Amino acid sequence: MKLPPFEYACPTTIAEAVTLLAAHDGEAKPLAGGQSLVPMLAFRVAAPALLVDLRKLAELRQIKIGDDGITLGAMVRWRDILDDARLKTAHPLLVAAVEHVAHYQIRNRGTVGGSMAHADPAAELPGVAVTCEAKIAVVGRSGARLIEAANFFHGPLTTALKPDEIITEIRLPAWPAQRRFGFAEFSRRRGDFAMAAAALFYDEEAGRAKNAHVGAIGVADRPIRLAAVEAAINGGAIDEATIAKAEAAAAASVDPPTDIHASGAYRKALIGVMVERALRSAAA
Ligand SMILES: Cc1cc2nc3c(=O)[nH]c(=O)nc-3n(C[C@H](O)[C@H](O)[C@H](O)COP(=O)(O)OP(=O)(O)OC[C@H]3O[C@@H](n4cnc5c(N)ncnc54)[C@H](O)[C@@H]3O)c2cc1C
């Protein structure tokens, strides 16, 4: 289908972009890679009067790695993450997750800010952001603010963003070199959205796991942390008994809906298996 008619603007500063969004009172939308927004226009799921293209905002394209963590500018593309050799050690969980995002063509255009704002419950980056306690930096007409990833996602395609706000950065806390992590995803074909996925990490002290963070993707209306699984992992060795406990706790923690891709019962079992696989990979 052809796109509905819309006005187009391509600002060269963040301030100009915010002014344009604010002036249109909810009738304007930022355009990043267009990989989700353009199909939504075609299907008439969205029909904004104005698209504010962010492509000329060079300051949103940076990846910064420092002692205080990793900062991804909102216009960083999936391809940029996979091409940045520093991230393989600076944040291996992020890289492992992004390897599952979509297909080459989409990875060449799709951005991290677009993915966060789109808030698909089956998307990988929102899941990593919630698991790692990322902060989302946004700017709007009333200034800049930081939103905890756990408070950012309100449901499918719904976030804490106000209509005049744009995401500028996603900030991930620093990643200790010895940290253990795992990412496991099941989808119908490689590159499809996850039917279920688990992202997890923990630190080790004297052979015991501590500081476990476990996130589940595709099994609720937003990415979630699995507190019962974290409790099952913390304080012990990652042996067969712990893995079995974690798998059972994961399945018991969620109540996924049934949709055209899978039944709720199937997804419930699947998240257990994803946690089991991610934990085995972390322990190995
Ligand atoms: C066939 C196909 C398969 C895909 N598979 C996956 C997958 O497996 N995993 C996955 O995670 N994604 C997948 N995607 C989605 C893809 O990753 C998108 O690129 C991404 O979700 C949106 O990023 P974008 O830059 O294209 O955003 P756009 O499509 O440009 O925008 C998406 C939404 O975000 C808003 N927005 C964009 N940037 C900002 C900003 N900086 N601040 C505020 N709002 C903003 C837009 O207004 C719009 O509402 C797939 C897409 C397709 C078409």
The ligand as a MOL file (V3000), in Angstrom:
LIG
                    3D

  0  0  0     0  0            999 V3000
M  V30 BEGIN CTAB
M  V30 COUNTS 53 58 0 0 0
M  V30 BEGIN ATOM
M  V30 1 C 11.1700 -7.7700 8.5060 0
M  V30 2 C 11.5810 -7.1060 9.7730 0
M  V30 3 C 12.1410 -7.8940 10.7850 0
M  V30 4 C 12.5360 -7.2810 11.9730 0
M  V30 5 N 13.0720 -8.0890 12.9550 0
M  V30 6 C 13.4400 -7.5310 14.1190 0
M  V30 7 C 13.9990 -8.3150 15.1580 0
M  V30 8 O 14.1910 -9.5300 15.0440 0
M  V30 9 N 14.3190 -7.6930 16.3130 0
M  V30 10 C 14.1350 -6.3440 16.4910 0
M  V30 11 O 14.4520 -5.8290 17.5640 0
M  V30 12 N 13.6450 -5.5800 15.5110 0
M  V30 13 C 13.2940 -6.1360 14.3410 0
M  V30 14 N 12.7740 -5.3430 13.3590 0
M  V30 15 C 12.5970 -3.9090 13.6320 0
M  V30 16 C 13.8680 -3.1400 13.3500 0
M  V30 17 O 14.8610 -3.4670 14.2860 0
M  V30 18 C 13.6030 -1.6370 13.3970 0
M  V30 19 O 14.6760 -1.0630 12.7610 0
M  V30 20 C 13.4500 -1.0000 14.7300 0
M  V30 21 O 12.4650 -1.5830 15.5300 0
M  V30 22 C 13.0340 0.4680 14.5950 0
M  V30 23 O 14.1490 1.2110 14.3040 0
M  V30 24 P 14.1430 2.2790 13.1490 0
M  V30 25 O 15.3920 3.0460 13.3150 0
M  V30 26 O 13.8960 1.6320 11.8560 0
M  V30 27 O 12.9240 3.2250 13.6210 0
M  V30 28 P 11.7420 3.8770 12.7700 0
M  V30 29 O 11.0190 2.8190 12.0320 0
M  V30 30 O 12.2180 5.0420 12.0320 0
M  V30 31 O 10.8520 4.3900 13.9940 0
M  V30 32 C 10.1720 3.4890 14.8470 0
M  V30 33 C 9.4080 4.2740 15.9140 0
M  V30 34 O 10.3280 4.9180 16.7860 0
M  V30 35 C 10.1530 6.3470 16.7640 0
M  V30 36 N 11.5120 6.8860 16.8800 0
M  V30 37 C 12.5810 6.5870 16.1050 0
M  V30 38 N 13.6870 7.1760 16.5980 0
M  V30 39 C 13.3060 7.8550 17.6980 0
M  V30 40 C 14.0090 8.6600 18.6530 0
M  V30 41 N 15.3440 8.8570 18.5970 0
M  V30 42 N 13.3000 9.2090 19.6700 0
M  V30 43 C 11.9600 9.0110 19.7660 0
M  V30 44 N 11.2530 8.2520 18.9030 0
M  V30 45 C 11.9260 7.6740 17.8800 0
M  V30 46 C 9.4460 6.6400 15.4610 0
M  V30 47 O 8.7000 7.8420 15.5280 0
M  V30 48 C 8.5550 5.4230 15.3320 0
M  V30 49 O 7.4200 5.5570 16.1530 0
M  V30 50 C 12.3810 -5.8980 12.1530 0
M  V30 51 C 11.8430 -5.1070 11.1410 0
M  V30 52 C 11.4400 -5.7010 9.9630 0
M  V30 53 C 10.8630 -4.8170 8.8750 0
M  V30 END ATOM
M  V30 BEGIN BOND
M  V30 1 1 1 2
M  V30 2 1 2 3
M  V30 3 2 2 52
M  V30 4 2 3 4
M  V30 5 1 4 5
M  V30 6 1 4 50
M  V30 7 2 5 6
M  V30 8 1 6 7
M  V30 9 1 6 13
M  V30 10 2 7 8
M  V30 11 1 7 9
M  V30 12 1 9 10
M  V30 13 2 10 11
M  V30 14 1 10 12
M  V30 15 2 12 13
M  V30 16 1 13 14
M  V30 17 1 14 15
M  V30 18 1 14 50
M  V30 19 1 15 16
M  V30 20 1 16 17
M  V30 21 1 16 18
M  V30 22 1 18 19
M  V30 23 1 18 20
M  V30 24 1 20 21
M  V30 25 1 20 22
M  V30 26 1 22 23
M  V30 27 1 23 24
M  V30 28 2 24 25
M  V30 29 1 24 26
M  V30 30 1 24 27
M  V30 31 1 27 28
M  V30 32 2 28 29
M  V30 33 1 28 30
M  V30 34 1 28 31
M  V30 35 1 31 32
M  V30 36 1 32 33
M  V30 37 1 33 34
M  V30 38 1 33 48
M  V30 39 1 34 35
M  V30 40 1 35 36
M  V30 41 1 35 46
M  V30 42 1 36 37
M  V30 43 1 36 45
M  V30 44 2 37 38
M  V30 45 1 38 39
M  V30 46 1 39 40
M  V30 47 2 39 45
M  V30 48 1 40 41
M  V30 49 2 40 42
M  V30 50 1 42 43
M  V30 51 2 43 44
M  V30 52 1 44 45
M  V30 53 1 46 47
M  V30 54 1 46 48
M  V30 55 1 48 49
M  V30 56 2 50 51
M  V30 57 1 51 52
M  V30 58 1 52 53
M  V30 END BOND
M  V30 END CTAB
M  END
